[in-house]
Amino acid sequence: MAGNVKIVIVGCGISGIAAAHRLVKHGFQNVRILEATARSGGRIKTGRLGDIIIEIGANWIHGPCEENPAFCLARQYGLLDPKALTLENQGVDVGGHPQGLPNFFSSSGQKLNAEDVFSAQEMFAELLTECSEFQGQKGEPCASVGDFIRKEAKKRVAEKWKDINPATRSLLLCVISNMLKAECCINGAHSMDEVGLGAYGLYKSLPGLDCTFPGGYEGLTKNLMSELPDGLVTYNHPVQCVHWNDAEKTENSVTVECENGESVVADHVIVTVPLGYLKKHHSTLFHPPLPLHKLHSIQRIGFGTNNKIFVEFDAPWWDPDCELIHLVWEDEDAMVDQSPDLRRSWIRKLFGFTVLKPTERYGHVLCGWIAGHESEYMETLSEQEITREITQLIRRFTGNPTVTPRRIFRSQWFHDPWTCGSYSHLATDCSEQDLDNMMDPLPPRRSNAQPLQVLFAGEATHPCYFSTVHGALLTGWREADRLISHYSSVNSSKLSKSKL
């Protein structure tokens, strides 16, 4: 039967590719991907800064270990450095946070000693661990992660740091502000006040020291695509509406209406568009409209922007062994993670830089990280304006008036019409049920209509690996397996009846 089943996949990101790959492998011959843009990969997007390979989208394999399918595929395709494949690397658990030797610079132009700020880092790490422990409990003390961290930090500072001189104590609180901004980038949120405390622990990290692709993350999607039949993907083919049927019907029940006027009839449609796009277009993308439980979950789950600003220099101004640079503003002891004035102070949201390593491959290139509304505002500026702001920022924090970037490149995920942001997080009124609702197929199970007309995949539909490539990949496999299982049971039932 698989050969006759018509399946349309909306979106050629990693989840759409994974679903097609699995279905084709299991004998489904009538599979088609409709992709709105001219390229595959979605939020996996490799680019260049001159001759240097940079990741405009997904950056790392988070938790490269045996349980991570993105890692296993990258290893199978020979896309990783030998060091990333070692058992030692797979055994390190970083808890989803960037690792490496840090340099801290202050807004008065001083390089801070790492040991002087360690107590703030330690306290922040403890508080994050506690945040993840509220999941499943009732009556958490605050609605958001940000609120909990601020309240608890103030309390603990008064107890633990009471003998520290006021200036040092103030600086340590400013370091916590920097950590909150970094956490906004990790979570893809404007502020940690938007991230739910009760649901924070639903995210699960895998062990392994996060690793990158020497030849670019797109190597993963290209290898998977090379194993699909030619012509399976139709590019520059945006979908306007998915017409499904919630009434009893036996023949094909789904029609995919494309922007160019083409209508594609299918037995099943797997929708893999980003949550940001769903939030903006759900009312026109589905007819009839989505059931209320699904619609409310799409609205409740958070989806924010995290952008990168790559900056190249002729020479490094950071230590040779430095892997992570933190910029600490000395007037932020109120532990803030958002700018009061976007136009004048958006640059404050940039918490710092990761250093692209090894130097032999990347030269002297930093990747700056900025999240939230400040990040969205940054996208509207010219490269000249951004270069000026970055130059002033680095000169201020290093105390060196001659430091000058050679060139910059920034990502612009919020204004990309097909993504409308970067990735999902669990907002303050989210629950585990919302994640379950996200992956529910249409029509609802209680309906008598033809089942599994519309299925949903993508990072925002994974119950614990949301916001990651491996989460997105697993959801593509999940929905393909749902269809494979459905037709296996149909075939079994027909075989049983034929024997009778």
N, C-alpha and C positions, 0 to 999 in steps of 0.2 A: 504493500500500500504506500510506503514512503515515497516511491517514485512519482506518484500522482498527486501528492499533497502540495498545495501551493503555499509557500511561506514568504512573507515580505518582512524584512528587517529595516526599521527606520533608524538610520544613523550608522556611520562606519567608523565609530570609535572602537576602543578595545573590546567593549562588551558586545557590540554588534558583530565584530570580526570573530570573536570567540564563539558566539552562538552559531554563526554560519559554518565555521570550521567544524564544530561538533556535529551539526546536522548533516553536513555533506559526508562526513566520516561514517555516519550511521545510515547512509543510503538515501537520504532525502535529496532528490535531484532537481527539484523545482524551487530553489531558494534564490531570492533576489534581495540585494541591499540597495536602498535608496538613500543617497548621501547628498545633503544640501550644498556642500562646498566642492571644491575641485580636488580635494585630497582626502586620504584616509588617515585615521589616527585620532581624530577628535582633539582631546586635551593632552594627548601625547604629540608634541610638536618640537622637532629639532630644527635649529637655525644656525646661522653663522655670524660671528663678529669678525669681519675680515676673513682670515683663514681658520679661525678658532671655532670649534663646534660648541654650541651652547644649547641649553634646553629652555625653550620658551614656555613649555608646559611642564608636564611631570618631570621631576628631577631625579629622584632616587627610587630604587627598589627598597621599600620600607620593610625591614625584617627579612633579609635574604636567608632563608632556611628551607628545609625540605617541605614544610607545610605551605610555602609560598609558591603558587603556580607561576607567577611572573619570573621568579628567580629560576625555577626549574626549567622553564622554556628558554630563558636567556642563556642558561648553562648549556642546554641541549643545542642551541644555535651557535654557541661559541662566541657570545657577545660580551663577555666579562673578562676583567683582568684576573690573572691567576690568584692574586691575594684575596679577591672577593669570594673565591671558591673554597678557601681553606676552612676546615672544621673549626679552627680557632675563631675566625670571623663569624661563623654561623652561631657560635655559642655566646656571643656578647649580646646582652639585652639592654638596648638604649631607651626603651619605653617610648619610642616614636619621636624622640627629640634629637636635634643635630648634635653631634659629638665633635670633639677636637680641641686642640689647645687654643684658648681664647686670648685675645688682647682686649683690654677695656680702655676706652678713651673718654675723658670728661669734657663737658662743654666749655671748660676754662682752658682747654688745650693741654691737659695733663694726661700722660699715660699712667693708668692706675696699676698698682701691684695686684696680681690675681689673688694673692692670699688675703689682701685687705677687703676684697668683695666676696670672698668665699662664704662667709656666714650668711649673707643675703641670698646667695644661690642655694645654699643648703636649706634655708628656711622655705624658700619658694618651692623647691623640689618636694619637701615634706608636705607642704600645703596642697600641692597638686595630687600627691599620692592619696591624701585624705579626701580630696574632692572625688576621686574615682571610687571611694568606698561607700558613698551614699546610695549608689544605684541599688534598687530593690528594697531600700528602706523607706519607711514612711516618715513624714515630718522632718525633712531636711531643714537645717536652720536658716537657709537663705534660698532665694529663687535661682540665683546665678553663681557661676564660678567666680566671677569678678568680685561680687559682693562678699562672698565667703572669704576670699583671699585678703581683701582689704581689712575686713573686720578682725579676722584672726591675726593678721600681721601686726595690726596696731596693738592688739592685746599682748602678743608675744614679744613685741619690741619693748613694751613697757616692762615686761618681766625679765627678759633675757639680756637686753641691751641697756638696762638702766644705768650701768656704771660707765658706759661709753660716752665720750664727750659729744655734745649736741651736733657738732659739724659732721663728725663721722657717722653718727646715727642718721642724720639727714641724708648723707650720701648713700648709705645702705638702702634707705627707703627709695631713693632714686633708682638704684639698681633693680629693685623689685618692679618699679614702673617699666624699666627696659624689658624685664622678663615678661611682663604682661603683654607688651607690644609683640614680643617674639611669639607668645602663645596665640595671639590673634592671627598671626601668619600661619602657624601650625594648624589652627582650627578653621581657618578661612572665615573669620568673623570680624565684624567691625570693632567690637569691644567684647571682652570676656563677660561683661554684664549681660550679653545676649546669649551666652552659652549656659544651658540648664545644668544646675548642680545635680539634681536627681538622676539625670540621664547621662551625665558625663562619663560614668564608668562603663557604659554600654560599648564604647569603642575598645577594641582589643588590639594590642600591638603584638607583633611576632618577634621572636629573638633573631639576632643577626645584626651586624654592623652595616647600616645603610650603605648601599653602593650605587655607583653610577655606571653608565655605558660609555666606554672610551670612544666608540663610533657614533654615539647618539641613541637615544631611547627609541627613535623611529625604526631602528634595526629590528626591534621586537615585532612591531606591526608589519613591517615589510616581509619578514620571514613567514609570519602566519598567512599574510595575503598571497605569498607565492605558492602556497599549498591549496589555494582555492581555485576553482575552474575560471578560466578567462571569461570576462564579460559578466561575472556575477554581480559586480557593483556598477550602478549607474550614478555618475557624478553630476554635480550642478543640477540636482533634481529635488528641490525642496518639496516636502509634503505639506499640503494645506489642511487636509482634514482626514481623519480616520472614521469612516462610517461603520459602526458595529451595530448589532441587532440584539435587543433584549427581549424579543418575542420568539415564540417557537418557530423554528425554521430548520429545514434539513439540508438544503443546498448551501453553497458558499455564502457566508454571512458578512464578510468584511470587504469593504471597498476603500481603497486608499486613493484619495483625490490629490493630485499633484498640482503645484502652482502653474505648471505649463498647460494644464487642462487635461492631461492624461489621467485616466482612471485605471487602477490595477485591482483586479478582483483576486481575493486570496481566501484560503481556509483559516489562516492564522497570521497575525501581525505581531512582531516583537518590537516594542517602542523602546529605544535606548537613548533618547535625547536627554541632555543634562536637566537637572532639577530647576536650574535658573530659567531655562527655556520653558519648561512646563509651567512654572509659576506665572510667567508672562503670557503664555498662549493657550493654556488648557481650555479656555472657554470656546475657542475656535478650532482647536486641534481635534476635538472629539465630538461626534454626534451619534447618538444622544450624548448629553453632557456626562461627565464622570459622576459616579455615585457619591453622595455627600461624604461618606466616611473616607473615601480616597481623596476627594478634593480638600477636605479639612486637614488631612495629613500633609498634603503637598504645601498647603499654606503654613502649617505649623513648623515643619522642619526648616532649619536655617540654610541659607545658601549665600555665601559672601565672596568677596574678591581678595585674592592674594596675588600681587604682581611682583615682578623682578625688574631691577634696573642693573644691567651689566655695565661695569665701568672698567676701562682698560687704562693702564698707566705705563709710562716708560720705565719706571723703577718702583720697587715696593716701598711703602712707608710703614709697613707692618713687620713684625719679627719673622725670620726665615721659617720657623716651625709653626707659625700661627695658622690656624684653620678657620677661626671664627672671630669676627670683630664686633664688639658691642659699643654702642654710642650712648653714654649716660648723660642725660640733661640734669644739671645740678639744681634746678628749680622745680623738680617734679616729685618732691617727697610726699605729696598727697597720693602717690601711687596711681597715676592717670595712665590710660591707654588710648586716649583719643584727643585730637587737637581741638581747641575751642574755636579756632578760626581757620577754615579750610584754605582760603586763599593765601593767608599770610604765613600759616605755620603747618601746612600739610607735610613738609619734610620731616617734622619731628616724629611722625609715625614710623619712619624708616628706622627699625631698631638696630640695624647693623648690616654686616656683610658676611657671606661665606667666601673663603678664598678658594678659587678653582685650582685644584692640584691634579697631577704634578706640574710644576712650573715649566718643565721641558715641553709639555703638551700645550699648556694654556698661556704661557707667558705671565704677565702681571695683571690678571683679571680678577675683579671682585664681583660678586653677585649680591646686590642689595635687595632687601625684602621689605615690602610695605603692604599692609592689609587695610581693609575697610573703606569708608567713604573718602579718606585721604588718598587712598590708592586709586579710587575711581576718578577723583579730581585730577590726580597726576596724569591720567590718560589723556585729559583734554589739553594738556600743555604741549608746547613745541619742544623738540629735542634741545633747542638752544636754551629755553627756559629751564629745562630739567638739568642740563649741563651746568648752567650758572648756579642753580641751587645746590647741586651736588658738590661743585667746586668750593663754594662758600662753606658748606657743611664740613667738608674734610679739612679745609684750612683752619677752621675754628677748632675742631676737635684735636687736630695734631699740633696746633700752634705753629704750623709751617705755612707762611703766606705764598710759597712758590709752588706748592703741590698743584698739578694741573692734569686733569684726565685727558687722555689721547682721544678717546671716543666713547660713546655710550650706546646702549640699545635697551629699550624697555618693552615689556609685554603689555598687552591691552585687552585683558580677558573680559572686563565688564562691558566694553563697547563692541565686543564681538557679538553680532546678532544671533548666533547659533548657540552661544554658551551663556551669555548674560551674567558672567561671574566665573568663579573658579571651582569650588567644590562645597560639599554639604557639611553641616554640623547640626548637633541637636540643640535647638533653641530652648528657652526657659519653660515653655509649656509642652514640650515633647515627651513622649513616652515610648516604651518598647512597642506598643500597639501601633504607633504611627509608622514604624519601620515595617511591621507586618502588613499594614495597609498599602504601603508603597509597592509591595511585590504581588499584591492580589491581582489575579487576572480578571478580565471582563469576558462575559457577564459574571456578576457575583455567583458564588457556588449554589446559592439557594434557587437560582433561576432555572427554568426548564428550557432555556434557549441553548443553541449549540455551544458547547463549552470551549474555553480557551481561545476565544476569538482574538482578544488583545492581551498580550503578555508584556511585562515591564522588566527591563534590566537597566544596569548602569550603577555607578558607585553609590548613589543615594538610596538604592533599593537593597543594599546589603545590611544585615542586622548588626554586624560588629566591625566590618572593615570598610565602612563608608569613608569617602574622601580619598581612597587609595586605588592604584592601578590593579592590584591583586583582587581587591573587592569587586571592581568593575568586571574583571575577567571572570571571576567566579559566578557573577550574576548572569553573564552571557551563557555560561555552561549550564547554570541552573535552569534557565528557561528553555534551552535546547533539550535538556534532560526531561523537563516536564512534558514536552511534546513527544519525545522518544518513548517515554513511559506510557503516555496516553495511547499511542498507536500500537505499542506492544500489548497493552491490555485489550484494545479493540481486536487485534489479530488473534489473541488467545481466545477471546469470546467467540469470534467467528469460527475458529478451528473447533472449539467445543461443540458449537451448534451443528457444524457439518458432520461431526462424528455421531451426533444423535440421529 
